[in-house]
Amino acid sequence: MTIRLNYSITAMIVFAVAVASGRNNCFRAVSAFTPTLTTTVRNQHHHSTRTSVATTSIVAPLNWNHHQHHQQRQQQQQQTRQMSTTTSTSTEETTSSPDDEPQEKKKKKPIRPERVLSGVQPTGSLHLGNYLGAIRQWVDFQNEDQFNDDGDVVPVENFFCVVDLHAITMPHDPKDLQESTLSSAALYLAAGIDPTKSKIFVQSHVPAHSELAWLLNCITPMGWLERMIQFKEKAKKQGESVGVGLFSYPILMAADIMLYQSTKVPVGEDQRQHLELTRDIVRRFNDLFCKGNQYKKRCKAAGVPSRPVFVEPDAIILKEGARVMSLTDGSSKMSKSDPSDASRINVLDDPKTIRDKIKRCKTDAIPGIEWDNPDRPEATNLLNIYSAVQPTKRTKEDILNEVGEMTWGEFKPVIADAIVNHLQPIQDRYYEVRNDPDALNEILKQGADAANEVAERTLLNTKVAMGFNIPPPAQPPASK
């Protein structure tokens, strides 16, 4: 079958060429073709490719023009194959080596600003623990650039408040509350909080704190609050007179954080449990009220975004040594609620008072001074304080080389002088601020205005999510 097909096709080609070339050429073509055809038929079983080659070599010389055309076509086909090979190779190189070509830079998403919120209760006078453990670290955070995982600078909005609503969860003297509130705000400024970089305000000057706290009270299970360790500890001191506010104040703390969509919260170990409670409340609220078509319809009608109302905050871990312990008990935190004033160094204590308190503070009878010995908590506490009030950062080894071999009688005057020298410029700045009450009140007003703008927006979104009837915005009076 294959032999007959090859013969028919070849004969047709020869006949066509012969007709075009004349009769003589026709006979010459047939006579020239016949021996080769015989050879092709005889060798067909050995190699079919050989047949194709032989046929081509006979037909080609029949006509010069045809022969020339065929060569040109072969050259064109060869050039086409070369171009195809070159293109294919280039494509393969491009595909296999993407690094050889510059890649388009991906468009970066806009960097979302972060918010930091923290505060200190204005009960009593702020002490060294409040300053070293909180306020000074706020100053460091305020003045240092914050970076994301890509190395980009992240804009940060800082809100630092005097939490006077928290202060009334314990018995307090009304005549002292106002003074201690202003004193705390002035100490924020004296310690280095810059009102051009951070917002300073009084918690009760932003009504949304109280309102959001009530809304969150209504959705928080009591079992969550019963696990709070601080309530158990403080309730023992108050006995049967303990108030409901002390039980539910972790919800007020959660409202403080959630109201400003705070992404970062400076916390110590004693506040970690409260921050976790805040995260639980955020998840619970968003799950209960921020899902489904009905939520989207309420948001659309109110003209607010339909995303979840609250974000989960992360902790800013306080630096090592930031937790300052009592001078009378190295295993207890320095606290304003301690009935003994000798247990703490107040930021506004005069130099003589500071030296007297250090002189009488609890120590042990073991020779030398060392860090991180669990049997010597007072030694670790005093070394932490001494390290924290140094003019420049020093290593533990450097400090131990200086004071490690001292007796307590030798070390106590050294640490007392270091504390006095560190607090003196802060005290001087504090009295400057207090001597200009109008300026202080203006700073607090500006801070409250900025805080109210953020807080009211969050409170509105909260009410929309929970299904409250939202009154229409007030219309400006018509002009006459």
One Martini backbone bead per residue (centre of mass of N, CA, C, O) as a GRO file, in nm:
protein
  480
    1MET     BB    1   0.058   0.062  -0.021
    2THR     BB    2   0.305   0.249   0.007
    3ILE     BB    3   0.425   0.203  -0.277
    4ARG     BB    4   0.183   0.302  -0.450
    5LEU     BB    5   0.165   0.585  -0.330
    6ASN     BB    6   0.448   0.683  -0.409
    7TYR     BB    7   0.421   0.633  -0.712
    8SER     BB    8   0.179   0.817  -0.774
    9ILE     BB    9   0.290   1.082  -0.670
   10THR     BB   10   0.548   1.086  -0.847
   11ALA     BB   11   0.414   1.070  -1.124
   12MET     BB   12   0.255   1.329  -1.108
   13ILE     BB   13   0.496   1.516  -1.082
   14VAL     BB   14   0.642   1.440  -1.343
   15PHE     BB   15   0.414   1.502  -1.541
   16ALA     BB   16   0.385   1.800  -1.477
   17VAL     BB   17   0.676   1.879  -1.553
   18ALA     BB   18   0.676   1.775  -1.842
   19VAL     BB   19   0.457   1.949  -1.960
   20ALA     BB   20   0.610   2.215  -1.895
   21SER     BB   21   0.889   2.121  -2.065
   22GLY     BB   22   0.815   1.885  -2.250
   23ARG     BB   23   0.849   1.585  -2.412
   24ASN     BB   24   1.150   1.515  -2.372
   25ASN     BB   25   1.153   1.563  -2.075
   26CYS     BB   26   0.952   1.340  -2.014
   27PHE     BB   27   1.124   1.095  -2.097
   28ARG     BB   28   1.369   1.162  -1.926
   29ALA     BB   29   1.221   1.145  -1.661
   30VAL     BB   30   1.128   0.852  -1.675
   31SER     BB   31   1.407   0.718  -1.728
   32ALA     BB   32   1.528   0.839  -1.468
   33PHE     BB   33   1.310   0.721  -1.264
   34THR     BB   34   1.294   0.410  -1.289
   35PRO     BB   35   1.548   0.301  -1.143
   36THR     BB   36   1.486   0.437  -0.873
   37LEU     BB   37   1.214   0.307  -0.822
   38THR     BB   38   1.321   0.023  -0.802
   39THR     BB   39   1.500   0.080  -0.560
   40THR     BB   40   1.277   0.172  -0.374
   41VAL     BB   41   1.107  -0.087  -0.374
   42ARG     BB   42   1.336  -0.281  -0.281
   43ASN     BB   43   1.403  -0.083  -0.007
   44GLN     BB   44   1.145  -0.035   0.166
   45HIS     BB   45   1.191  -0.245   0.406
   46HIS     BB   46   1.453  -0.098   0.520
   47HIS     BB   47   1.394   0.229   0.439
   48SER     BB   48   1.178   0.494   0.418
   49THR     BB   49   1.368   0.748   0.410
   50ARG     BB   50   1.523   0.675   0.149
   51THR     BB   51   1.290   0.723  -0.051
   52SER     BB   52   1.257   1.027  -0.006
   53VAL     BB   53   1.545   1.109  -0.095
   54ALA     BB   54   1.547   0.989  -0.383
   55THR     BB   55   1.306   1.139  -0.502
   56THR     BB   56   1.419   1.425  -0.466
   57SER     BB   57   1.685   1.386  -0.645
   58ILE     BB   58   1.516   1.358  -0.921
   59VAL     BB   59   1.307   1.593  -0.943
   60ALA     BB   60   1.479   1.853  -0.918
   61PRO     BB   61   1.632   1.859  -1.221
   62LEU     BB   62   1.400   1.911  -1.437
   63ASN     BB   63   1.397   2.226  -1.341
   64TRP     BB   64   1.552   2.512  -1.280
   65ASN     BB   65   1.329   2.685  -1.164
   66HIS     BB   66   1.230   2.477  -0.970
   67HIS     BB   67   1.500   2.437  -0.829
   68GLN     BB   68   1.534   2.728  -0.730
   69HIS     BB   69   1.269   2.744  -0.571
   70HIS     BB   70   1.332   2.514  -0.380
   71GLN     BB   71   1.583   2.641  -0.250
   72GLN     BB   72   1.445   2.891  -0.143
   73ARG     BB   73   1.245   2.738   0.034
   74GLN     BB   74   1.460   2.601   0.207
   75GLN     BB   75   1.587   2.861   0.316
   76GLN     BB   76   1.331   2.972   0.446
   77GLN     BB   77   1.284   2.730   0.633
   78GLN     BB   78   1.554   2.753   0.779
   79GLN     BB   79   1.514   3.042   0.884
   80THR     BB   80   1.256   2.981   1.037
   81ARG     BB   81   1.381   2.770   1.224
   82GLN     BB   82   1.590   2.961   1.348
   83MET     BB   83   1.393   3.171   1.457
   84SER     BB   84   1.234   2.973   1.630
   85THR     BB   85   1.473   2.882   1.804
   86THR     BB   86   1.547   3.160   1.912
   87THR     BB   87   1.275   3.224   2.039
   88SER     BB   88   1.262   2.978   2.222
   89THR     BB   89   1.522   3.033   2.376
   90SER     BB   90   1.443   3.312   2.481
   91THR     BB   91   1.193   3.216   2.632
   92GLU     BB   92   1.337   3.016   2.819
   93GLU     BB   93   1.525   3.222   2.949
   94THR     BB   94   1.302   3.401   3.060
   95THR     BB   95   1.163   3.179   3.228
   96SER     BB   96   1.429   3.069   3.385
   97SER     BB   97   1.523   3.401   3.421
   98PRO     BB   98   1.371   3.638   3.606
   99ASP     BB   99   1.623   3.797   3.730
  100ASP     BB  100   1.724   3.938   3.453
  101GLU     BB  101   1.466   4.102   3.498
  102PRO     BB  102   1.292   4.360   3.581
  103GLN     BB  103   1.072   4.402   3.833
  104GLU     BB  104   0.782   4.493   3.936
  105LYS     BB  105   0.669   4.687   4.171
  106LYS     BB  106   0.490   4.659   4.437
  107LYS     BB  107   0.216   4.783   4.569
  108LYS     BB  108   0.172   4.951   4.851
  109LYS     BB  109   0.010   4.971   5.121
  110PRO     BB  110  -0.123   5.160   5.330
  111ILE     BB  111  -0.028   5.288   5.634
  112ARG     BB  112  -0.155   5.216   5.932
  113PRO     BB  113  -0.223   5.364   6.202
  114GLU     BB  114  -0.135   5.376   6.537
  115ARG     BB  115  -0.260   5.314   6.872
  116VAL     BB  116  -0.199   5.461   7.195
  117LEU     BB  117  -0.297   5.356   7.533
  118SER     BB  118  -0.279   5.529   7.857
  119GLY     BB  119  -0.279   5.515   8.230
  120VAL     BB  120  -0.318   5.691   8.552
  121GLN     BB  121  -0.392   5.712   8.865
  122PRO     BB  122  -0.477   5.996   9.095
  123THR     BB  123  -0.402   5.852   9.348
  124GLY     BB  124  -0.226   6.038   9.493
  125SER     BB  125   0.109   6.007   9.446
  126LEU     BB  126   0.341   5.971   9.231
  127HIS     BB  127   0.570   5.718   9.175
  128LEU     BB  128   0.844   5.545   9.076
  129GLY     BB  129   0.676   5.320   8.944
  130ASN     BB  130   0.506   5.498   8.753
  131TYR     BB  131   0.745   5.624   8.607
  132LEU     BB  132   0.926   5.373   8.522
  133GLY     BB  133   0.675   5.176   8.433
  134ALA     BB  134   0.541   5.416   8.235
  135ILE     BB  135   0.599   5.719   8.160
  136ARG     BB  136   0.889   5.684   8.046
  137GLN     BB  137   0.794   5.481   7.823
  138TRP     BB  138   0.616   5.674   7.674
  139VAL     BB  139   0.839   5.867   7.592
  140ASP     BB  140   1.003   5.666   7.428
  141PHE     BB  141   0.774   5.593   7.229
  142GLN     BB  142   0.722   5.885   7.128
  143ASN     BB  143   1.046   5.929   7.028
  144GLU     BB  144   1.020   5.666   6.862
  145ASP     BB  145   1.040   5.485   6.596
  146GLN     BB  146   0.808   5.287   6.417
  147PHE     BB  147   0.807   4.950   6.286
  148ASN     BB  148   0.762   4.727   6.051
  149ASP     BB  149   0.837   4.433   5.879
  150ASP     BB  150   0.943   4.626   5.622
  151GLY     BB  151   1.075   4.902   5.759
  152ASP     BB  152   0.848   5.094   5.808
  153VAL     BB  153   0.714   5.378   5.910
  154VAL     BB  154   0.484   5.419   6.179
  155PRO     BB  155   0.222   5.585   6.257
  156VAL     BB  156   0.150   5.750   6.579
  157GLU     BB  157  -0.112   5.759   6.825
  158ASN     BB  158  -0.124   5.931   7.134
  159PHE     BB  159  -0.297   5.831   7.448
  160PHE     BB  160  -0.297   6.017   7.760
  161CYS     BB  161  -0.449   5.943   8.074
  162VAL     BB  162  -0.645   6.039   8.350
  163VAL     BB  163  -0.797   5.786   8.557
  164ASP     BB  164  -1.055   5.893   8.749
  165LEU     BB  165  -1.266   5.659   8.731
  166HIS     BB  166  -1.077   5.451   8.871
  167ALA     BB  167  -1.031   5.600   9.148
  168ILE     BB  168  -1.345   5.536   9.258
  169THR     BB  169  -1.320   5.218   9.327
  170MET     BB  170  -1.202   5.352   9.571
  171PRO     BB  171  -1.165   5.502   9.842
  172HIS     BB  172  -1.221   5.863   9.860
  173ASP     BB  173  -1.130   6.209   9.846
  174PRO     BB  174  -1.281   6.469   9.698
  175LYS     BB  175  -1.068   6.703   9.761
  176ASP     BB  176  -0.824   6.531   9.609
  177LEU     BB  177  -0.899   6.465   9.312
  178GLN     BB  178  -0.838   6.728   9.159
  179GLU     BB  179  -0.541   6.762   9.242
  180SER     BB  180  -0.437   6.481   9.146
  181THR     BB  181  -0.511   6.523   8.851
  182LEU     BB  182  -0.330   6.771   8.792
  183SER     BB  183  -0.067   6.647   8.894
  184SER     BB  184  -0.051   6.416   8.688
  185ALA     BB  185  -0.051   6.589   8.431
  186ALA     BB  186   0.207   6.750   8.504
  187LEU     BB  187   0.393   6.496   8.516
  188TYR     BB  188   0.376   6.420   8.227
  189LEU     BB  189   0.515   6.678   8.125
  190ALA     BB  190   0.773   6.665   8.306
  191ALA     BB  191   0.867   6.376   8.186
  192GLY     BB  192   0.798   6.432   7.841
  193ILE     BB  193   0.525   6.485   7.744
  194ASP     BB  194   0.412   6.581   7.418
  195PRO     BB  195   0.144   6.768   7.295
  196THR     BB  196   0.246   6.746   6.983
  197LYS     BB  197   0.250   6.408   6.999
  198SER     BB  198   0.038   6.397   7.240
  199LYS     BB  199  -0.253   6.309   7.418
  200ILE     BB  200  -0.388   6.494   7.694
  201PHE     BB  201  -0.624   6.363   7.940
  202VAL     BB  202  -0.935   6.331   8.097
  203GLN     BB  203  -1.149   6.080   8.126
  204SER     BB  204  -1.418   6.245   8.220
  205HIS     BB  205  -1.402   6.438   7.951
  206VAL     BB  206  -1.506   6.153   7.818
  207PRO     BB  207  -1.817   6.015   7.813
  208ALA     BB  208  -1.773   5.744   7.646
  209HIS     BB  209  -1.650   5.569   7.864
  210SER     BB  210  -1.907   5.516   8.034
  211GLU     BB  211  -2.098   5.417   7.807
  212LEU     BB  212  -1.931   5.179   7.701
  213ALA     BB  213  -1.909   5.028   7.967
  214TRP     BB  214  -2.211   4.958   7.984
  215LEU     BB  215  -2.239   4.801   7.719
  216LEU     BB  216  -2.022   4.586   7.803
  217ASN     BB  217  -2.157   4.485   8.062
  218CYS     BB  218  -2.408   4.351   7.899
  219ILE     BB  219  -2.195   4.122   7.743
  220THR     BB  220  -2.043   4.027   8.003
  221PRO     BB  221  -1.949   3.772   8.173
  222MET     BB  222  -1.907   3.708   8.506
  223GLY     BB  223  -1.691   3.483   8.488
  224TRP     BB  224  -1.467   3.663   8.379
  225LEU     BB  225  -1.443   3.849   8.639
  226GLU     BB  226  -1.397   3.623   8.861
  227ARG     BB  227  -1.088   3.575   8.749
  228MET     BB  228  -0.980   3.829   8.868
  229ILE     BB  229  -0.716   3.891   9.073
  230GLN     BB  230  -0.732   4.189   9.174
  231PHE     BB  231  -1.006   4.172   9.304
  232LYS     BB  232  -0.936   3.964   9.521
  233GLU     BB  233  -0.714   4.132   9.660
  234LYS     BB  234  -0.879   4.401   9.718
  235ALA     BB  235  -1.128   4.275   9.860
  236LYS     BB  236  -0.984   4.186  10.120
  237LYS     BB  237  -0.929   4.482  10.226
  238GLN     BB  238  -1.252   4.572  10.225
  239GLY     BB  239  -1.454   4.359  10.220
  240GLU     BB  240  -1.793   4.434  10.237
  241SER     BB  241  -1.730   4.733  10.101
  242VAL     BB  242  -1.715   4.643   9.830
  243GLY     BB  243  -1.753   4.741   9.505
  244VAL     BB  244  -1.872   4.708   9.187
  245GLY     BB  245  -1.652   4.875   9.043
  246LEU     BB  246  -1.418   4.678   9.111
  247PHE     BB  247  -1.536   4.437   8.952
  248SER     BB  248  -1.587   4.618   8.664
  249TYR     BB  249  -1.320   4.778   8.582
  250PRO     BB  250  -1.212   4.603   8.341
  251ILE     BB  251  -1.431   4.719   8.148
  252LEU     BB  252  -1.335   5.008   8.154
  253MET     BB  253  -1.060   4.941   8.038
  254ALA     BB  254  -1.169   4.826   7.774
  255ALA     BB  255  -1.309   5.087   7.684
  256ASP     BB  256  -1.059   5.261   7.664
  257ILE     BB  257  -0.927   5.094   7.436
  258MET     BB  258  -1.168   5.057   7.225
  259LEU     BB  259  -1.245   5.359   7.170
  260TYR     BB  260  -0.945   5.398   7.005
  261GLN     BB  261  -0.844   5.154   6.853
  262SER     BB  262  -0.623   5.009   7.001
  263THR     BB  263  -0.309   4.839   6.920
  264LYS     BB  264  -0.148   4.958   7.175
  265VAL     BB  265  -0.046   4.838   7.513
  266PRO     BB  266   0.089   4.928   7.802
  267VAL     BB  267   0.212   4.654   8.007
  268GLY     BB  268   0.209   4.466   8.280
  269GLU     BB  269   0.178   4.176   8.444
  270ASP     BB  270  -0.084   4.280   8.613
  271GLN     BB  271  -0.241   4.352   8.314
  272ARG     BB  272  -0.272   4.106   8.121
  273GLN     BB  273  -0.552   3.998   8.197
  274HIS     BB  274  -0.706   4.254   8.102
  275LEU     BB  275  -0.622   4.239   7.805
  276GLU     BB  276  -0.749   3.964   7.748
  277LEU     BB  277  -1.033   4.055   7.810
  278THR     BB  278  -1.051   4.261   7.585
  279ARG     BB  279  -1.020   4.056   7.353
  280ASP     BB  280  -1.272   3.895   7.424
  281ILE     BB  281  -1.476   4.129   7.389
  282VAL     BB  282  -1.420   4.190   7.098
  283ARG     BB  283  -1.501   3.914   6.984
  284ARG     BB  284  -1.787   3.905   7.099
  285PHE     BB  285  -1.901   4.156   6.968
  286ASN     BB  286  -1.842   4.090   6.668
  287ASP     BB  287  -2.009   3.822   6.671
  288LEU     BB  288  -2.291   3.943   6.763
  289PHE     BB  289  -2.302   4.242   6.569
  290CYS     BB  290  -2.086   4.205   6.290
  291LYS     BB  291  -2.306   4.030   6.118
  292GLY     BB  292  -2.456   4.032   5.829
  293ASN     BB  293  -2.709   4.197   5.659
  294GLN     BB  294  -2.830   4.365   5.889
  295TYR     BB  295  -2.571   4.513   5.959
  296LYS     BB  296  -2.530   4.644   5.680
  297LYS     BB  297  -2.796   4.801   5.681
  298ARG     BB  298  -2.745   4.974   5.932
  299CYS     BB  299  -2.486   5.106   5.827
  300LYS     BB  300  -2.604   5.234   5.571
  301ALA     BB  301  -2.823   5.407   5.714
  302ALA     BB  302  -2.590   5.555   5.902
  303GLY     BB  303  -2.308   5.592   5.746
  304VAL     BB  304  -2.126   5.335   5.814
  305PRO     BB  305  -1.914   5.105   5.848
  306SER     BB  306  -1.919   4.729   5.804
  307ARG     BB  307  -1.712   4.670   5.986
  308PRO     BB  308  -1.573   4.588   6.252
  309VAL     BB  309  -1.562   4.783   6.529
  310PHE     BB  310  -1.321   4.617   6.658
  311VAL     BB  311  -0.989   4.584   6.781
  312GLU     BB  312  -0.715   4.401   6.860
  313PRO     BB  313  -0.494   4.425   7.107
  314ASP     BB  314  -0.157   4.487   7.191
  315ALA     BB  315   0.129   4.443   7.366
  316ILE     BB  316   0.354   4.640   7.554
  317ILE     BB  317   0.645   4.554   7.673
  318LEU     BB  318   0.805   4.604   7.941
  319LYS     BB  319   1.089   4.673   8.061
  320GLU     BB  320   1.344   4.586   8.222
  321GLY     BB  321   1.291   4.688   8.557
  322ALA     BB  322   1.004   4.846   8.566
  323ARG     BB  323   0.937   4.692   8.820
  324VAL     BB  324   0.859   4.830   9.126
  325MET     BB  325   0.926   4.779   9.453
  326SER     BB  326   0.903   4.768   9.770
  327LEU     BB  327   1.084   4.894  10.051
  328THR     BB  328   0.941   4.673  10.264
  329ASP     BB  329   0.884   4.461  10.003
  330GLY     BB  330   1.037   4.284   9.745
  331SER     BB  331   0.754   4.111   9.664
  332SER     BB  332   0.611   4.393   9.630
  333LYS     BB  333   0.445   4.635   9.488
  334MET     BB  334   0.455   4.952   9.428
  335SER     BB  335   0.209   5.155   9.613
  336LYS     BB  336  -0.051   5.383   9.683
  337SER     BB  337  -0.225   5.182   9.879
  338ASP     BB  338  -0.015   5.186  10.076
  339PRO     BB  339  -0.013   5.292  10.404
  340SER     BB  340   0.298   5.319  10.364
  341ASP     BB  341   0.515   5.570  10.271
  342ALA     BB  342   0.791   5.402  10.303
  343SER     BB  343   0.733   5.209  10.038
  344ARG     BB  344   0.788   5.486   9.875
  345ILE     BB  345   0.877   5.693   9.595
  346ASN     BB  346   0.804   6.003   9.535
  347VAL     BB  347   0.841   6.229   9.286
  348LEU     BB  348   0.799   6.484   9.510
  349ASP     BB  349   1.017   6.423   9.686
  350ASP     BB  350   1.246   6.525   9.881
  351PRO     BB  351   1.572   6.464   9.944
  352LYS     BB  352   1.542   6.387  10.245
  353THR     BB  353   1.315   6.180  10.214
  354ILE     BB  354   1.464   5.989  10.028
  355ARG     BB  355   1.704   5.922  10.216
  356ASP     BB  356   1.536   5.812  10.450
  357LYS     BB  357   1.396   5.578  10.297
  358ILE     BB  358   1.657   5.432  10.211
  359LYS     BB  359   1.779   5.395  10.493
  360ARG     BB  360   1.502   5.219  10.593
  361CYS     BB  361   1.512   5.002  10.406
  362LYS     BB  362   1.495   4.685  10.314
  363THR     BB  363   1.722   4.422  10.401
  364ASP     BB  364   2.012   4.223  10.446
  365ALA     BB  365   2.286   4.006  10.583
  366ILE     BB  366   2.424   3.971  10.319
  367PRO     BB  367   2.697   3.985  10.156
  368GLY     BB  368   2.663   4.192   9.930
  369ILE     BB  369   2.553   4.251   9.581
  370GLU     BB  370   2.272   4.110   9.391
  371TRP     BB  371   2.126   3.954   9.119
  372ASP     BB  372   1.861   3.729   9.086
  373ASN     BB  373   1.797   3.642   9.382
  374PRO     BB  374   1.525   3.491   9.527
  375ASP     BB  375   1.641   3.546   9.833
  376ARG     BB  376   1.695   3.874   9.721
  377PRO     BB  377   1.468   4.105   9.642
  378GLU     BB  378   1.590   4.375   9.748
  379ALA     BB  379   1.848   4.376   9.581
  380THR     BB  380   1.715   4.374   9.303
  381ASN     BB  381   1.544   4.631   9.337
  382LEU     BB  382   1.776   4.839   9.394
  383LEU     BB  383   1.930   4.779   9.131
  384ASN     BB  384   1.703   4.857   8.937
  385ILE     BB  385   1.681   5.148   9.027
  386TYR     BB  386   1.975   5.232   8.978
  387SER     BB  387   1.971   5.167   8.675
  388ALA     BB  388   1.719   5.357   8.592
  389VAL     BB  389   1.880   5.640   8.706
  390GLN     BB  390   2.076   5.660   8.494
  391PRO     BB  391   2.205   5.874   8.259
  392THR     BB  392   2.313   5.602   8.137
  393LYS     BB  393   2.344   5.313   7.993
  394ARG     BB  394   2.388   5.006   8.181
  395THR     BB  395   2.526   4.729   8.279
  396LYS     BB  396   2.529   4.490   8.511
  397GLU     BB  397   2.835   4.452   8.524
  398ASP     BB  398   2.908   4.749   8.569
  399ILE     BB  399   2.751   4.785   8.835
  400LEU     BB  400   2.882   4.551   8.996
  401ASN     BB  401   3.170   4.667   8.981
  402GLU     BB  402   3.085   4.911   9.166
  403VAL     BB  403   2.868   4.764   9.407
  404GLY     BB  404   2.896   4.453   9.479
  405GLU     BB  405   3.111   4.502   9.742
  406MET     BB  406   2.919   4.645   9.904
  407THR     BB  407   2.758   4.773  10.151
  408TRP     BB  408   2.468   4.898  10.260
  409GLY     BB  409   2.594   5.155  10.386
  410GLU     BB  410   2.731   5.233  10.104
  411PHE     BB  411   2.488   5.213   9.894
  412LYS     BB  412   2.252   5.397   9.988
  413PRO     BB  413   2.377   5.681   9.921
  414VAL     BB  414   2.412   5.625   9.619
  415ILE     BB  415   2.111   5.575   9.542
  416ALA     BB  416   1.996   5.836   9.657
  417ASP     BB  417   2.152   6.034   9.473
  418ALA     BB  418   2.046   5.921   9.204
  419ILE     BB  419   1.748   5.987   9.252
  420VAL     BB  420   1.768   6.288   9.303
  421ASN     BB  421   1.905   6.362   9.028
  422HIS     BB  422   1.671   6.252   8.848
  423LEU     BB  423   1.417   6.419   8.981
  424GLN     BB  424   1.484   6.723   8.980
  425PRO     BB  425   1.398   6.817   8.685
  426ILE     BB  426   1.105   6.721   8.714
  427GLN     BB  427   1.026   6.902   8.952
  428ASP     BB  428   1.086   7.171   8.818
  429ARG     BB  429   0.884   7.134   8.582
  430TYR     BB  430   0.629   7.094   8.750
  431TYR     BB  431   0.620   7.382   8.881
  432GLU     BB  432   0.592   7.531   8.617
  433VAL     BB  433   0.320   7.414   8.531
  434ARG     BB  434   0.155   7.491   8.795
  435ASN     BB  435   0.209   7.811   8.750
  436ASP     BB  436   0.018   7.743   8.471
  437PRO     BB  437  -0.305   7.664   8.461
  438ASP     BB  438  -0.405   7.754   8.181
  439ALA     BB  439  -0.214   7.580   8.012
  440LEU     BB  440  -0.300   7.308   8.127
  441ASN     BB  441  -0.604   7.326   8.053
  442GLU     BB  442  -0.557   7.354   7.747
  443ILE     BB  443  -0.421   7.083   7.703
  444LEU     BB  444  -0.664   6.914   7.809
  445LYS     BB  445  -0.869   7.019   7.606
  446GLN     BB  446  -0.730   6.933   7.344
  447GLY     BB  447  -0.721   6.635   7.419
  448ALA     BB  448  -1.030   6.595   7.453
  449ASP     BB  449  -1.114   6.675   7.169
  450ALA     BB  450  -0.956   6.450   7.024
  451ALA     BB  451  -1.084   6.215   7.180
  452ASN     BB  452  -1.386   6.269   7.114
  453GLU     BB  453  -1.372   6.227   6.810
  454VAL     BB  454  -1.305   5.924   6.830
  455ALA     BB  455  -1.512   5.820   7.044
  456GLU     BB  456  -1.782   5.898   6.903
  457ARG     BB  457  -1.743   5.720   6.657
  458THR     BB  458  -1.732   5.450   6.807
  459LEU     BB  459  -2.003   5.476   6.957
  460LEU     BB  460  -2.180   5.484   6.709
  461ASN     BB  461  -2.100   5.205   6.594
  462THR     BB  462  -2.198   5.051   6.842
  463LYS     BB  463  -2.501   5.129   6.829
  464VAL     BB  464  -2.557   5.024   6.549
  465ALA     BB  465  -2.483   4.727   6.604
  466MET     BB  466  -2.704   4.706   6.854
  467GLY     BB  467  -2.975   4.883   6.749
  468PHE     BB  468  -2.995   5.171   6.788
  469ASN     BB  469  -3.143   5.472   6.787
  470ILE     BB  470  -3.050   5.721   6.559
  471PRO     BB  471  -3.019   6.037   6.554
  472PRO     BB  472  -3.027   6.296   6.376
  473PRO     BB  473  -2.855   6.537   6.272
  474ALA     BB  474  -2.803   6.848   6.335
  475GLN     BB  475  -2.935   7.138   6.219
  476PRO     BB  476  -2.875   7.423   6.099
  477PRO     BB  477  -2.969   7.725   6.121
  478ALA     BB  478  -3.165   7.927   5.962
  479SER     BB  479  -3.138   8.182   5.758
  480LYS     BB  480  -3.277   8.514   5.735
   0.00000   0.00000   0.00000
